[in-house]
Amino acid sequence: MGGAMPGVGPGQGRGQAGFSAVPGPGALPPGRSRSRPAGPSQAGLAPGRARQDAPDWAAAVGPRPRRCAPGQASAGGPGGLSSVLPPGLRPRRLGGRGLRAHSCLGGFCWRSCKNMVQKYQSPVRIYKYPFELVMAAYEKRFPTCPQIPVFLGSEVLRESRSADGAVHVVERSCRLRVEAPRLLRKIAGVEHVVFVQRNVLNWRERTLLIEAHNETFASRVVVNESCSYTVHPENEEWTCFEQSASLDIRSFFGFESALEKIAMKQYTANVKRGKEVIEHYLNELISQGTSHIPRWTPAPVREEDARSQAGPRDPGSLEADGPGSVPVPATETVLTEGDKLDADYIERYLGHLTPVQESCLIQLRHWLQETHKGKIPKDEHILRFLRARDFHLDKAREMLCQSLSWRKQHQVDLLLQTWRPPALLEEFYAGGWHYQDIDGRPLYILRLGHMDTKGLMKAVGEEVLLKHVLSVNEEGQKRCEGNTKQFGRPISSWTCLVDLEGLNMRHLWRPGVKALLRTIEVVEDNYPETLGRLLIVRAPRVFPVLWTLISPFINENTRQKFLIYSGSNYQGPGGLVDYLDKEVIPDFLGGECVCNVPEGGLVPKSLYLTEEEQEHTDQLRQWRETYQSASVLRGAPHEVVVEILEGESVITWDFDILRGDVVFSLYHSKQMPKPGPQEPGARAGGKLTDKGWVLGVDYSRVEAPLVCGRGEHPGLNSFVHLFIHHTGLSICCVPGFWPLTLGTM
């Protein structure tokens, strides 16, 4: 779709916005502020004339960017901004949606580029041995280490000690074998690479700080690594180990991408191997009778000995700086003791993660601690968003930020304490929790075929039903935490058993299906990876119709968790007994367990909402369909893409900044981003463009960014018009994608 990049500047912002695209000049009657078309005379520019700094396919005129005060609006059309675009949409709101923008942070939004620095951050790994014994095991890795085949050997470049022997500094040159395809090694002309490692061992403080960087190809590739061994804060007989690294490939004979993959794969493969090597040498020491090494104690230093150590000193040696000024390796991530994750905790409560997955979790968690001003989500919650985006850090962060904004706006964190479903819902909503499945996941039963969805919507309204579904998801997360503690293994999702007996055409009532799709969208966006398995039983003949309607809106990973049984196929081997213990199969499905889930039934029409109540509900729904809210966080811009199919169309927008500052930008691209839209027209939601796109090549800036901030307003009588037209023999207005971007300053 479009290549949009965030704006840059200081401040925080929050607001709301709406977008729409309509046919070109003359298509709308005058007097509509949001979508009235602009003619050439309105813009002060004759057709076919363009500013010199505009793209060759567009003529753009208008005021310079202005600021919008919080709570005030910037709108397309007269009274705001308006653009006459090339091939466009029929009159309709952009996907029926608008935007409420919210920037919680000051700072900047970075611009993604092709050469990104890859980072790794390990959790805290714990050796249940004293620091001194771990150091003895660590020293056995040098000068060679057969347990690490890629480590060819090392030699000491320089070494120094403090006067009292408390601090020992060693600088080594280490040779590592290159594990890469033969062609790549031949082009590079090397079979091994050289790294320089500097160790600062402080016996007094019981710390070892390690810094390493590459010497080979240092002008093309920059690798930095920092490690530390420290005493466990709660048990001085244990030792903690942390590790971080960064990889920046600037240029490498055109093989940058291949080298990056090889390097990261090789590095992460050896991360956990490093702990195994230390444990190997610890066991070797213990088998040799060395199970305890006394702690360092200062020895008295005679005056003549101190004078004999004086003399020429290496500028890089410890004595040059003095024992009290030992340089500490700078690490990318600095966390307080209470904020760190250790590997045992991850394995116990979050499950097995690869080193890369651990690093993504730690980096995203740390980013939230540094930038998020609200409640920090639990680690299980953060991990769900990472899994939903295949551990793509930027995508997971953007998805999580939007969800946190949504939770704050709707006060979802307080839902379980404040929500009490109406008595009517408790009686006729045929769903409830029922023990757990065979894997320990909480089990939720929904008798959808017995539920009068049309009657419930007419009796309580769509918003109440949605809030009830949200409370079910909140309760599900809480039950997962309880089952994790109860069964002693990580449980982060639940199982849903849906009984479709009684499903008929009444359930395909159009407003009801629309409400169901909206509910699916909200749950998919804010509760990813919470559904472990969905068991659908007694599916009738009408079910394929319903499935055809809703399946395109369900994530592919979620669809793979669906198991559908028609008729009585759920009974016997291969059915429910494979996923539920016989003792918990409900009685209405042939089991022996009494199920307390309400049976549902038709809602009496006497309980339906009055016309006035229904009108109020409809007004709320219309506002929701026009506007949506979003957090615009540092490094996570919010983009809306409009697909233009016809010429001389008008696109309009408006948004309110509720807090802080944001930057609004308009771009054009002929390409479509990889994640395609779910519906025609416009698509909103976070970062949509490809990080590898280059401004001026893959996409073009249409107009200078509009800065919306505190205390200023663009004015209701000022607006910008963009005229797209043919010039000479070249066609300057081509169909394409028009990203509108909100980014923090």
HUWO-V524835 format. One record per pair of residues at least 12 apart in sequence whose C-alpha atoms are under 8 Angstrom apart, sorted by sequence separation. I is the first residue (numbers start at 1). J is the second residue. If there is no record, write none. Layout:
BEGIN
I	J
I	J
END
This chain:
BEGIN
25	37
142	154
143	155
158	170
159	171
178	190
198	210
199	211
212	224
213	225
228	240
229	241
385	397
432	444
433	445
480	492
22	35
24	37
25	38
157	170
158	171
178	191
197	210
198	211
211	224
212	225
228	241
229	242
247	260
431	444
432	445
480	493
675	688
25	39
156	170
157	171
158	172
177	191
178	192
197	211
198	212
211	225
212	226
227	241
228	242
365	379
385	399
431	445
432	446
480	494
20	35
156	171
157	172
177	192
178	193
197	212
210	225
211	226
227	242
228	243
385	400
431	446
477	492
673	688
674	689
45	61
156	172
157	173
176	192
177	193
196	212
197	213
210	226
211	227
227	243
430	446
431	447
477	493
673	689
674	690
44	61
155	172
156	173
175	192
176	193
195	212
196	213
209	226
210	227
226	243
227	244
365	382
430	447
431	448
476	493
673	690
43	61
154	172
155	173
175	193
176	194
195	213
196	214
209	227
210	228
225	243
226	244
361	379
364	382
382	400
430	448
476	494
43	62
154	173
155	174
175	194
176	195
195	214
196	215
209	228
225	244
226	245
154	174
174	194
175	195
194	214
195	215
208	228
209	229
225	245
430	450
153	174
154	175
173	194
174	195
193	214
194	215
195	216
207	228
208	229
224	245
225	246
341	362
361	382
430	451
152	174
153	175
173	195
174	196
193	215
194	216
207	229
208	230
223	245
224	246
361	383
429	451
151	174
152	175
153	176
173	196
174	197
193	216
207	230
223	246
224	247
428	451
151	175
152	176
172	196
173	197
206	230
207	231
222	246
223	247
428	452
151	176
152	177
171	196
172	197
206	231
222	247
223	248
361	386
539	564
150	176
151	177
171	197
172	198
221	247
222	248
360	386
536	562
539	565
540	566
150	177
171	198
221	248
222	249
429	456
531	558
534	561
535	562
536	563
537	564
538	565
539	566
540	567
671	698
150	178
170	198
171	199
221	249
222	250
428	456
533	561
534	562
535	563
536	564
537	565
538	566
539	567
670	698
671	699
150	179
169	198
170	199
220	249
221	250
350	379
364	393
529	558
532	561
533	562
534	563
535	564
536	565
537	566
538	567
669	698
670	699
169	199
170	200
220	250
221	251
333	363
350	380
524	554
531	561
533	563
535	565
537	567
538	568
632	662
669	699
168	199
169	200
219	250
220	251
221	252
335	366
360	391
425	456
524	555
537	568
538	569
668	699
669	700
168	200
169	201
220	252
521	553
538	570
667	699
668	700
167	200
168	201
333	366
360	393
364	397
517	550
520	553
521	554
537	570
667	700
668	701
167	201
168	202
357	391
442	476
520	554
667	701
668	702
167	202
425	460
496	531
666	701
667	702
166	202
167	203
493	529
494	530
495	531
498	534
500	536
501	537
503	539
517	553
665	701
666	702
667	703
166	203
167	204
442	479
493	530
494	531
495	532
496	533
497	534
498	535
499	536
500	537
501	538
503	540
505	542
643	680
644	681
666	703
166	204
442	480
492	530
493	531
494	532
495	533
496	534
497	535
498	536
499	537
500	538
501	539
502	540
504	542
508	546
643	681
665	703
666	704
38	77
441	480
493	532
494	533
495	534
496	535
497	536
498	537
499	538
500	539
501	540
503	542
642	681
643	682
665	704
666	705
37	77
495	535
497	537
499	539
500	540
503	543
641	681
642	682
665	705
34	75
35	76
36	77
442	483
641	682
642	683
664	705
665	706
34	76
35	77
36	78
441	483
640	682
641	683
663	705
664	706
33	76
34	77
440	483
640	683
641	684
663	706
664	707
33	77
34	78
38	82
640	684
663	707
664	708
33	78
639	684
640	685
662	707
663	708
33	79
38	84
638	684
639	685
640	686
661	707
662	708
35	82
37	84
421	468
440	487
638	685
639	686
641	688
661	708
662	709
638	686
639	687
640	688
661	709
637	686
638	687
639	688
660	709
661	710
441	491
444	494
446	496
448	498
449	499
450	500
469	519
636	686
637	687
660	710
440	491
441	492
442	493
443	494
444	495
445	496
446	497
447	498
448	499
449	500
450	501
636	687
657	708
659	710
419	471
441	493
442	494
443	495
444	496
445	497
446	498
447	499
448	500
449	501
450	502
454	506
657	709
441	494
442	495
443	496
444	497
445	498
446	499
447	500
448	501
449	502
450	503
454	507
462	515
466	519
470	523
477	530
441	495
443	497
445	499
447	501
449	503
453	507
473	527
15	70
416	471
448	503
449	504
452	507
454	509
457	512
14	70
15	71
415	471
13	70
416	474
437	495
454	512
25	84
415	474
416	475
436	495
453	512
24	84
24	85
670	734
23	88
670	735
671	736
672	737
22	88
23	89
670	736
671	737
21	88
22	89
23	90
669	736
670	737
21	89
22	90
23	91
668	736
669	737
21	90
22	91
668	737
669	738
21	91
22	92
668	738
20	91
21	92
184	255
667	738
668	739
20	92
21	93
666	738
667	739
20	93
21	94
666	739
667	740
19	93
20	94
132	206
666	740
19	94
131	206
665	740
666	741
18	94
648	724
664	740
665	741
664	741
665	742
19	97
663	741
664	742
18	97
19	98
663	742
664	743
18	98
19	99
662	742
663	743
17	98
18	99
662	743
663	744
16	98
17	99
180	262
662	744
663	745
16	99
17	100
272	355
661	744
662	745
15	99
16	100
17	101
271	355
661	745
15	100
16	101
14	100
15	101
16	102
269	355
647	733
14	101
15	102
179	266
244	331
268	355
13	101
14	102
244	332
268	356
647	735
13	102
14	103
244	333
646	735
12	102
13	103
14	104
645	735
12	103
13	104
441	532
644	735
645	736
12	104
13	105
203	295
204	296
644	736
12	105
203	296
204	297
643	736
644	737
11	105
12	106
643	737
644	738
11	106
642	737
643	738
10	106
11	107
641	737
642	738
10	107
641	738
642	739
9	107
10	108
131	229
641	739
9	108
131	230
640	739
641	740
8	108
131	231
639	739
640	740
7	108
8	109
130	231
639	740
640	741
7	109
8	110
639	741
6	109
226	329
638	741
639	742
6	110
226	330
233	337
637	741
638	742
6	111
134	239
226	331
637	742
638	743
5	111
126	232
130	236
131	237
637	743
130	237
131	238
636	743
637	744
129	237
130	238
131	239
128	237
129	238
130	239
634	743
128	238
129	239
632	742
633	743
634	744
127	238
128	239
632	743
633	744
126	238
127	239
380	492
632	744
126	239
127	240
126	240
127	241
125	240
126	241
124	240
125	241
124	241
125	242
124	242
211	329
123	242
209	328
210	329
122	242
123	243
209	329
122	243
121	243
122	244
403	525
121	244
403	526
120	244
121	245
119	244
120	245
148	273
553	678
119	245
120	246
200	326
399	525
400	526
119	246
118	246
119	247
117	246
118	247
148	277
117	247
118	248
147	277
166	296
117	248
116	248
117	249
166	298
115	248
165	298
115	249
164	298
115	250
164	299
349	484
164	300
164	301
163	301
351	489
351	490
138	278
348	488
349	489
350	490
388	528
438	578
439	579
137	278
140	281
348	489
349	490
350	491
388	529
438	579
137	279
348	490
349	491
350	492
387	529
437	579
438	580
138	281
163	306
384	527
385	528
437	580
438	581
134	278
137	281
384	528
385	529
436	580
437	581
459	603
137	282
384	529
163	309
384	530
459	605
455	602
456	603
134	282
137	285
169	317
436	584
451	599
452	600
455	603
459	607
460	608
461	609
133	282
169	318
435	584
450	599
451	600
452	601
455	604
459	608
460	609
168	318
434	584
450	600
451	601
452	602
455	605
458	608
459	609
450	601
451	602
452	603
458	609
127	279
445	597
447	599
447	600
455	608
461	614
463	617
162	318
167	323
458	614
461	617
160	317
161	318
162	319
133	291
159	317
160	318
161	319
133	292
158	317
160	319
133	293
162	322
163	323
132	293
162	323
434	595
132	294
132	295
434	597
432	596
433	597
432	597
431	597
432	598
430	597
431	598
430	598
429	598
430	599
428	598
429	599
430	600
427	598
428	599
429	600
426	598
428	600
427	600
428	601
428	602
428	603
121	333
124	340
126	342
123	340
124	341
125	342
126	343
123	341
124	342
125	343
126	344
123	342
124	343
125	344
123	343
406	629
405	629
406	630
405	630
405	631
402	630
402	631
401	631
401	633
122	355
123	358
401	636
120	356
122	358
123	359
121	358
122	359
121	359
398	636
120	359
121	360
123	362
397	636
398	637
120	360
122	362
121	362
121	363
394	636
105	371
105	372
104	372
104	373
402	686
399	686
398	686
398	687
395	687
102	405
109	633
110	634
109	634
110	635
108	634
109	635
97	624
98	625
100	627
102	629
104	631
107	634
108	635
109	636
97	625
98	626
99	627
100	628
101	629
102	630
103	631
104	632
105	633
106	634
109	637
96	625
97	626
98	627
99	628
100	629
101	630
102	631
103	632
104	633
105	634
96	626
97	627
98	628
99	629
100	630
101	631
102	632
103	633
97	628
98	629
99	630
100	631
101	632
102	633
103	634
93	626
94	642
89	643
101	655
88	643
89	644
100	655
101	656
102	657
88	644
89	645
99	655
100	656
101	657
102	658
103	659
104	660
87	644
88	645
89	646
98	655
100	657
101	658
102	659
103	660
86	644
87	645
88	646
103	661
85	644
86	645
87	646
88	647
103	662
86	646
87	647
88	648
89	649
86	647
87	648
88	649
85	647
86	648
87	649
88	650
85	648
86	649
84	648
85	649
84	649
85	650
84	650
85	651
83	650
84	651
82	650
83	651
82	651
83	652
82	652
81	652
82	653
81	653
81	654
80	654
76	651
77	652
76	652
77	653
75	652
76	653
114	691
75	653
76	654
113	691
114	692
74	653
75	654
112	691
113	692
114	693
74	654
75	655
112	692
113	693
73	654
74	655
113	694
73	655
74	656
73	656
72	656
73	657
95	679
71	656
72	657
95	680
70	656
71	657
72	658
95	681
70	657
71	658
94	681
95	682
69	657
70	658
71	659
94	682
95	683
68	657
70	659
94	683
70	660
89	681
18	626
18	627
17	627
18	628
16	627
17	628
16	628
17	629
16	629
37	650
15	629
35	650
14	630
35	651
14	631
35	652
14	632
34	652
13	632
34	653
34	654
21	642
23	646
24	647
25	648
23	647
24	648
25	649
23	648
24	649
25	650
23	649
24	650
22	649
23	650
21	649
22	650
21	650
22	651
21	651
6	637
20	651
21	652
5	637
19	651
20	652
19	652
20	653
19	653
80	714
109	743
4	639
18	653
19	654
80	715
109	744
17	653
18	654
79	715
80	716
108	744
109	745
17	654
18	655
79	716
80	717
81	718
82	719
83	720
84	721
85	722
107	744
108	745
16	654
17	655
78	716
79	717
80	718
81	719
82	720
83	721
84	722
85	723
86	724
106	744
107	745
2	641
16	655
17	656
65	704
67	706
68	707
69	708
70	709
74	713
78	717
79	718
80	719
81	720
82	721
83	722
84	723
85	724
86	725
105	744
106	745
1	641
15	655
16	656
64	704
65	705
66	706
67	707
68	708
69	709
70	710
73	713
74	714
78	718
79	719
80	720
81	721
82	722
83	723
84	724
1	642
15	656
16	657
65	706
66	707
67	708
68	709
69	710
70	711
72	713
78	719
101	742
103	744
1	643
14	656
15	657
16	658
60	702
64	706
65	707
66	708
67	709
68	710
69	711
77	719
14	657
15	658
60	703
67	710
68	711
69	712
76	719
13	657
14	658
15	659
58	702
67	711
68	712
69	713
13	658
14	659
55	700
67	712
68	713
13	659
14	660
66	712
67	713
68	714
87	733
12	659
13	660
14	661
55	702
66	713
67	714
86	733
87	734
88	735
12	660
13	661
14	662
54	702
66	714
85	733
86	734
87	735
11	660
12	661
13	662
54	703
86	735
87	736
11	661
12	662
10	661
11	662
9	663
7	662
8	663
63	718
7	663
63	719
6	663
7	664
62	719
63	720
7	665
62	720
6	665
61	720
62	721
5	665
60	720
61	721
4	665
60	721
61	722
4	666
60	722
4	667
59	722
60	723
3	667
4	668
58	722
59	723
2	667
3	668
58	723
59	724
2	668
3	669
58	724
59	725
2	669
57	724
58	725
1	669
2	670
3	671
57	725
1	670
2	671
57	726
1	671
2	672
3	673
57	727
1	672
2	673
1	673
1	674
57	731
58	732
1	676
57	732
58	733
47	723
56	732
57	733
43	720
48	725
43	721
47	725
48	726
48	727
38	721
40	723
5	689
3	688
4	689
2	688
3	689
1	688
2	689
3	690
1	689
3	693
3	695
3	698
4	699
3	699
13	709
2	699
3	700
7	705
11	709
13	744
12	744
11	744
12	745
2	736
10	744
11	745
1	736
2	737
4	739
6	741
7	742
8	743
9	744
10	745
1	737
2	738
3	739
4	740
5	741
6	742
7	743
8	744
9	745
1	738
2	739
4	741
6	743
7	744
8	745
1	739
6	744
7	745
END
